[in-house]
Amino acid sequence: MGVSAPTASNPLRGKADLALAFSQLTKPLLPYYSAGGARLSLNGSGAGQSPDVAGMEGFSRIVWGLAPLAAGSAEVNEELLQLVLKGITNGTNPAHEEFWGEVADYDQRLVEMASLGLALAIAPHRLWEPLSAEAKQHFYDWLNQINRRRAHDCNWLFFHVLVNVGFYKLGLPYAKDQLEANLNRLEQFYMEDGWYEDGVNGHSDYYVPLAFHYCGLIYAALMKEEDPQRAARFEERSVLFAGQFVNWFAGDGRALPYGRSLTYRFAQGALWGAYAFANVQPLELGVVKGLYLRHLRWWLRQPIFTSDGILTVGYSYPNLIMAENYNAPGSVYWAFKAFLPLALPDDHPFWQAEELPLPELPAISVQQAPHLVVCRQSERDHVAAFNAGHLGTNEHTHTSAKYEKFVYSASFGFSVPRAEWGLSQGAYDSMLALSEGDNLYRVRRTNVETNIDGDILTSVWKPWRDVTVTTYLIAGLPWHLRIHRIETARELDAAEGGFALPLDATLAVSRQACGVFGRTGFGGSGISGIRGYERAELIQAQSNTNLMHPRTSIPALLAKLQPGKHILIAAVYGEPGALEEMRHEQWRQCIGLSIQDDHHIRAVSPSGKEIMISL
C-alpha cells in the first residue's frame, strides 16, 4: 500500500495552498533528475517506451505544473526551475549525452512536447528567455520535429497544436497550414452534447475532458483574437460538456473510474481548472471551484505515494495490474495538468469566489455519446454509470474491464483480471462471464448493437460466433436489474457478478434462495437470482484486482446452460454506507417485473419505461 501525501497538512483552499502543494509534490522528485537535468528517472516498473524516453516523459510532465506556476507567481522553487532550464538546454542539444534524440512518427516524445509548447506560450520569461541563443535554437529545432512527424489520429493532434501556438506566441516560425489542418481534423471528432470521440470510432472517456476540452480551452484563451470563431466553438462545446460531466463527480470530490489512463488520477478534474484559466463559466464560479478543489483534496487523501512522497502507478492505491503498457513510473505526473489555475493572478475571481457544493443534480443523466446512463443516489453520495457498450474496441490493456462492464461505480470502483483462470482471478464484477466448462471465461468486449432509451440500456454481443447475448440493463441505485437473452450452440457455464465489496474485519454475509449479500463497514453489495440461475456465491477476488480497494469479494450468480435459448434475470444491489440487512425482494420497490409465462418477460423501469422480452 502507499502512504499519505506530502500534502497531508495542506488544506487546499486557495492559490497559495495549490502552489504549496506543487512544491510539496515536486520536492521529493529533485534527487531523481539526471546529472544533466534532462531526465526524471524514477525507480520502479518499465513501460513500452525505452528507459531514456520514459525519463524524458517524466521530465516533461512536471512542466504541466511548473509552467502555470511560473506564469502566475513571483515565487518559484529556484532549484526546480534551474533543473528544468538545464534539462531543456541539454536535452535538446544534439552534442550532449542526454540529448532527447531524433523523434519518429507516432513517438511518445510527441506527446511530451505539449507541455513545453505550453511553457513557451504562457511562461516565456521563466522558461525561454533565460536560455542562451544557442540553447533557444536547439530547443526550437528539437520541438519543431513535431511538424515533420505523424501523430496518431486522435487527441494527439492537440499536442501539435500546443507546440505551434507556443512558437506563434514567441514570434518563431510555425507550421501554419498544418496547425489549421490538425484543428480542422479535431473538429471531425466532435459528436454531440460537448462530447468528442477519441479518433474515428474511438471511445469517449477521460481523454475528452483532459485532452480535447483542456487543450481546446487553452487554445481559446491564447488565440481568441487570432481565431475568434474557433475559440468560441471550443468554449461553447466545453460549456455543453460540463452539463454532463458534472454528473461524473460525487459530493466528496471523487469521480467515476472509467476507461483507460486512470493512473493520471487528479487529471480527471483538470478541466474544472481549465475553465478558470480560459475565463469560461459553465456553472456558477463557486461550484466550479468546489468541484476542482474537492477533487484534488479527495485524491490527496488517498494512499497513492511511496514512503518518500513520489506518486505511484495505480488508482486509489499502488497497482501495476491495472496499468497501461505506456505507464512508466513518471507517467503519473500528467496529473499535474490539474495545476493550470496557478497561471491565474492572485486576485482572479476564481480565487476570490466562495467554494460551493455540487448543485442539485438529476437522479439519472442519459449521456448518449459515451453510451452511459449516470445514476446518483444523493443520500449515500453514490454515483454510478450504466454502460450500453460499444461497437468497436481497442488493444489497450484490460479493454473489456475498462469499457464494457455493465456499470462503473465511483465508490465500489471496478476490477481488472489478474489472470485468466477462474472467477477469482478474473474478478468479473459487473459482468456476465461465460465459459465452455474449461474455467476460461469470456465477457463482453464489443457489441453488435447498442441502444439507450432513458434508463433502459440494450446491447447485443457475441462472445463466440454461435453464441448471441442480448443484455437489458434497467438502471438505478441502489438496485438495478439485468436481463440476458442467450442463444447458444454450446454448453456454457455462466457467472453474473455484482459490485466488488471491499473486505474488512466487519464482513457479514447473508444468504437467501439464490441470493447473497455482503456487508462491511464500507457498505453493502449483493445479488439476487430471479430466473435462470442455480446458486449464489461470494467470490473472493484475488488481491489488487479492484481499482479502489485492494481486497474485495464479489457476489455472483452461477448457472449451467445447455445449448438452446435462455433468459437470465438478476437484481443487483450496491450501496456505500448501508449497514442494514438487505432482503431478496427489496428490488421490487424500484423495478416492476412480471414473468407472464416461460416465454415472455415484461419489465418496467423506475422512470416508467417498459420492455417486453420474448424467448
N, C-alpha and C positions, 0 to 999 in steps of 0.2 A: 504494500500500500504506500501511497505517497504521504507527504506530511503537509502541515498547514503552510499557508502562503507567507512569503516575506512581507506581505502587506497586511498581516493579521491585525495590527493595531490601527490601520488606516480606515477612517470612516467612509471614505469615498463619497463625499457630499458635493464637492465643487472642483474648480480647476486646479487649485493648489494641491488638493488631495490626489487628483489624477496625475499631475506632474510628479508628485512624490511617488505614486505607485509605479510610474515608468522607471524612476530611479531605483526603487526597491526591487523591481523585477529584472533590471539590467545589471545591477551591481554584481550579482553572482556570476555573470557571464564574462566579466573582464578577464579573468585568468585563462579563459578558453580561446581567446583570439590568438591567431598565429603570430610568429615573430614579426612578419611583415604587415600584420593587421588585416590582410585581405580575406581571411577565412575565420569563421567561427566554428570550430570543430569540437562538438560535444561528444562525450563518451556515450556508448550505448550501441543501439542496433544499426544495421545497414539498411539501404534502400536501393531502388532500381538505379538511381544515379550513382556515379562514381564518388568516392570519398572527397575528391577535390571539388566536384560540382556541389556536393552536399554542404561542404564548408562554405562555398560562395553563397549558396542559398541561405544558410544561417546568417551570414553577414548581411545580406540584403534585407532580410525580414525584420531585422532590428530597425532598419531605416524607416519602415512604415510608422513607427512611433517617434523616432528621432526627428524626422523631417517636420512633422507638425509641431513638436516641441520647439525646435529651432526657429520655426516661423513665428510662433506666437509668444515666446517667453524670452526675457532678457537673460535668465539664468539657465544654463545647460551644463550637464556634467561634462566638465572640460576634458577629463580623461577619456570618456567615451567618444566625445566629438573628435579629439585628436586621433584616436584609434581609427575611427571611420575615415577621416581625411587621409590618414596614412594608408589605410586599406584601399581606398579608391585610387590613390597615386600608384601603389604597387600592383594592385590587381588589374589595372588597365594598361600597364607598361609591358610591352612585349619582351623587353630585355630583363624583366625581373623574374625571379624564380617562382613567385606567387602569382604570376600573370593568370588571369581568369580564362584565357585561351580563345581560340577561334571557335565561333558558335556555328552549329549545324542547324539544318532545318528541324523544326519540332523539338528543339533543345530546351531542357529545363531552364537554362540560363535566360531564355527569352522571357519567361515568367518573372524571373528575379530582376530584370531590367526595369520593371514598372515602378518599384519603389524609388529607384534612382531618378527616373523621369519625374516623379512627383517632387522629389527633393529639389531638382533643378527649377521646377515651376514655382514652388512656394517658399523655398528657403535658400535661394542662391547666395545670400550674404554670408551664410554659415557653411554651405556645402559645395560651393563653386568658386566664389571669389577668393577664398584663402589659398586656392591651388596655384601652383606656378603655371606659366604659359604652356610649358611642355606637358605638364600633368593635365591641364584642361584639354589640350589637343588629344592626348591619349584617351582621356575619359570620353570625349565626344566620339572619337573613332571607334572605341570599343562598343559604346551604346548604339552607334549607327549601324552596326551589323544587323540589327533587328529589321532594317529596311531592305536587307538583301536575303532574308531567310523566311521560309514558310512557317507559319504558326498554325496550330490546329484550328479548325473552322468552328470556333465556339467562343466562350468567354475570353480565350487567349487573345483575340483580336483587340481587346481593350488595352492589353499591355503595350502593344504597338502604339495605340492612341496616346497613352500617357507619356511615353518616351518622346514622341514627336511634339506634344504640347509643351513639354519641358524645353525642347530645342527652340520652339517658336517663341516661348516667353523670354528666352535669353538672346533672341535675335540670331540664332545659329541656323545654318541650312537645315531644312527638314523636308520630309517626303510628303509634300502637299497632296499630290494625286493619290498616293497610297493611303494616306490618312483619310481622305474623303471616301475612297473605295471601301476601307475597313468599316468606317462609320455607316456607310450605306448597307454593307453586308450585315452588320449587327442589327440594323433595322429589320431585316428579314426574319430574325428570330423572335420578333415580338408577336405575342398571341392576343391576349385579352386581359382585362382587369388588372393591368400592370405587370403581367407575367411574361417572361421570355422562356423559350426552350433553349437549353444549353447545346446549341448546334442542331442540325437537321434531325428531327425525331429524338432529340436529347431529352433528358429528364428536367423537370422544373423543381429544383431543390435549393439548398442554401447558396448555390452559385448565383441565383437570381439576386438576392439582396447583397451578398458580399462581393460580387463581381459586377454584374450588369448595372444594377442601380447605384452601387457605391461608386464605380468609375464614371457612370453617366452623370451623377451629381457633381463629381469633381470637374468633369468636362464642362458642365453647365455653369459652375461657379467661375471657372477660369476663362471660358471662351464665350461668355454671354454676349459681349459686344460684337465679336467677330462672327458668331454663328447663332444669332438670336432665335431663329425658328427651331433649330435642333435642340438648343438649350431648353427652350420652352417645352418641347416634346418630352425630353428626359425628365423635366420637373413634373409635368402633368402625369406621366406614367408612374413616376415614383409615388405621387400622392394617391393614385388609384391603388397601387400595390399596398400601401400602408394600411388601407382599409381592410385588406385580407390578412396581411402579415401580422398585424397586432393580435390576431386570434391565435397565433402560434405561441404566445407567451402567457405564462401563469402569473398570478399576482405577486409571487415571491421573486420573480425575475427569471426563473428557469424557462427554457424554450424546448420545443419538441425536438427530440433526437430523431432525425430522418435523413436518409441519403448518405452520400459519401463525404469524406473530408471533415468528419466531425471532430477530429483531433485539433482543429483550429479553434475550438471552444468559443471564447467570447467574441470571435469574429462573427458569430451568429447574430449578435446585436450591433455590429459595427454600423449598420445602415442608420440606426437612430442618431448616431453621432454625425453621419454624413449629411443628414437633413439639416442639422445645425450649421455645419460647415458651409452648406450651399444656401443658407437662409431660406429654406423651404419648410413650410409648416403644415404637414399633413394632418396633424392633430393639435390640440392645444399644447402650447410650448412646454408647459409644466408636465404634461402627460408624456411627451417625447423624452424629456429629461428624466422622468421617473423610469420609463422603460429602459433607457440607456444605463442609468446608474444602478438600478436594482439588478439588472442582468450582470453587470460587472461584479457587484457585491456577491451575488449568488455563486458565480464561478470562483471567486477568490476565497470563498469559504470551503471549497471542495479540496480533498487531499490529492492534488494533482502535481505536486512538486517533489523533487528529490530532497534529501536532507540538507543539501547546500543551496536550495532555493531555485533550482532550474526546472522549468516546465518539462513534463514527461509526455511521451506519446500515449494517447489513450483518450478516454472521455471523462467521466467523473472520478476516475482513479487511473493509475498507470496500467496500460493494457495494450500489448502488442498484437493480441489476437484479432482485435477489431480494426487494425491499421490498414491503410492502403499500401500498395507496393512503393509508392512515391513518398512515403512519410519517413524521412530521415530525422534524426534527433533534433535538428534545428528547424525542421519544417513547421513545428507547432507555433513558432513565433509569428506566423501570419495572423495570429490573434491580435497582434499589435495594430492591425488595421482599425481596431476599436478606439485607438488613441487620436484619431483625426481631429476631434474638437480642441485638442491642445493648440491648434493653429489659430483659434479664435482669441481676440483680445480679452483681457480680464473683465472689461465692462460690457461684453457682449450680452444681449438679452437672454441667451441660453443659460449663461452662468448666473444671471440675476433672477431668473424665474424660480418660483417655488416648485419644488418637486411634488408632483401629483400622482395619485394611484391610477390604476387602469380605469378607463371609463366603463360604464355598463356595456357589456358585450353580449351578443346573442348566444343562446344555448347551442345553436347549430349554425355554422358558416359553411355554405356549399361553395367549393372552390374547384371549378371545372378544369381550369388549365393544369394544375398539378395533380388532378384526379383524386382529390381529397375532400372529405367532409369533416370539418373540425368541430368537435363537441366540447362543451365546457360545463363542468359541474362546479359552480361557483362556491358553494358552501364547503367543498373539500379542496378548492383551488386545484382541481384536476382538469387537465387539457389532454385530449387525445384526438388523433387524426385517423379517420377510417379511409381506407385506400382501395379504390376500384382496380388499381393495377394499370399496366402499360402494355402497349402493343410491341414495343421494342425494348432492348436491353443493352447492356454494355459489358465489357470484360473486366471491370474493376473488381476488387476483392469483395466477396460476400454480397454480390449484387442482389440475389434473391432476398437476403435478410434485410438489406438496406432500402429496397424499393418495392418489394412485393408482399410484405406481411399484410395481414388484414387490417391491423390497427397499430398505431405508434403512440405511446403514452409518454408525456413529459415527466411522469412520476415513476412508472414502472420501467420505462426505457424499453429497449428491445435487445434480443440476443442474437449472436452470430454463432455458427457451428464451430466447435473446436476440432472436430474430426468427423469422419463420415460414417462411423459405426454406431447405430442405435440411437435411441431417443435422448439419452443422457448426453452423449457427445454432440448430437445435432442441435439440442436446445431449441426445439421448434415451438417457441411461444408465438401466439397469434398467427398460427399457420395450420393448414391441413397437410400432413406429411403422409405420403403413400409409399408402400414398399411391396415388392413381389415375394415377400416372405424370406428374403435374404438379409434383413436387418439394414439394408441400404435404402434410404428414403429419398424420394423426390418431392419437391414443393413447387409452388407457382414461381415461375421465372419470367415468362412472357404470357401474353393473353391473345386470344383470337379476337375477342370482342370485349369492350368495357362500356359501362353506362352509369351515369349518376342521375337519379330522379329524386331530388330533395334528399331525404335521409335514407334512401334505399340505393345501394350500390350493387351493380351486377357485373360479373366477369365470366368469360368462358376461357378455359385454359386446358392444355393437353400435355400432361406430364409424360405420356407415351403417345405414339401415333394412333393407337387403338384404345385410348382412354380419354374421355372428354368429361371435364368437370365444369358445371355451371354453378357459380357461387353467388348467393344473395346475402348481402350484409344489411341488417337493419340497425342503423347507427343509433347510439345513445349511451348515456352514462347514468348510473353505474352499470346498468345491464345493456347488453346488445345481443342480437340474435344472428346466428349463422345457419344458412340452409344450403346444402350442397346436393345438386342432382348429378349423379355419377353414372355414366355409361362405360362399362369396361369389358374388354375381351379377356382380361387377365384376372386371376385370383389375387386380391390385394389385402394387405394389412393397412388400416387407416388409423392415424393418431391426430386428434384435434387438440391443439394447445391453447390454453388461456394466457393471461398475463403472468409474467415471471415475478414471483413474490420473493422479496429479499428475506433471507433467513437470519434469524437471531434466536436467542435462548427462549423467547416467548412464544415460539411457534405452537399453535394449537390447530389440530386437524379435525374436521367433522366430515363424516361420510354418510351419504344418503343413497337411495336407489339410483344407481348410475350417475352419481354426482360426487364431487369432492371440493371442499373449501378449506383454505388455509388462512390463518390469522396470525399476525405478529404485531409487535409494537408499531410497525410501519403502517399496516392496514390489512385489507383482505383481498383475496383473489380466489375465484372458484369457477366451476363449470358444471353444468347440468346437461345430461343427455336426454333429449326429448324423443328422438326417434332414431333408430338405426344403429345406435352404439350399444356395446355389450357390457362395458365396465369402465370405471374411472380409476385413475391412479394419480398420485402426486409424484411427478418425475423429479428426481434430484439432478438438476442440470450440472454439468461439470463446471468447475470454478472458472471465473473470468470470462464466461461466455456473454454475460449481460453487460451492457454499456454503463448502466447506472449502479449496479450492485454486484460485487464480486462473487457472492454466494446466493443462489436462488433455487427455488423449486417451482415447477410448472404444473398446474392442474391440467390433466389431459383425459380425453375420452378415447377409447380404443374399440376397434371393430375389425372383423374379418369379412371381406366382401367377395362373394362368388361372382363369376362372370355374369353380366346382365345389367339391369338398371336398379339404382338405389337412390333413396333420399335420406340424407343425414341432417338432423336438426340439433343444434346446441344453443343453449343460453349461457352467455359468458359474463362474469361479474368481475369488476375491479374497482377498488375504492381506497385511496390512501386515507389514513386516519380513522378508518372504520373498524371498530373493535367488537361490535355486536355480532352475534351469530347469524349467518345467512340461512334462509330457508329455500328449499328447492323451488317453490312456486312463486317466489317474490318477483321474478321476471314478468309474470303476468300483469303486474301493476303497471308496467311500462309498454308492453307489446301484446297485441291481440293475435292469437294463433288458433286456427281450427283445422283439424285433420278430418276432412269430410268423409274420406274413405281411404283405402290403401293406395289410391292413385291421385288424389287431389288435395293440395295444401293451400290454405288461404292465410295470409299474414297481413296485419295492419300495423304500420309504424307509429311511433309516438306522435308524428305530425298528422296522422290520419291517412297517409298514402297506403294503397293496397296492392298486394301482388298475389297472383294465382299461379301455382306451380303444379304441373301435371307430370306424373311419372311416365 
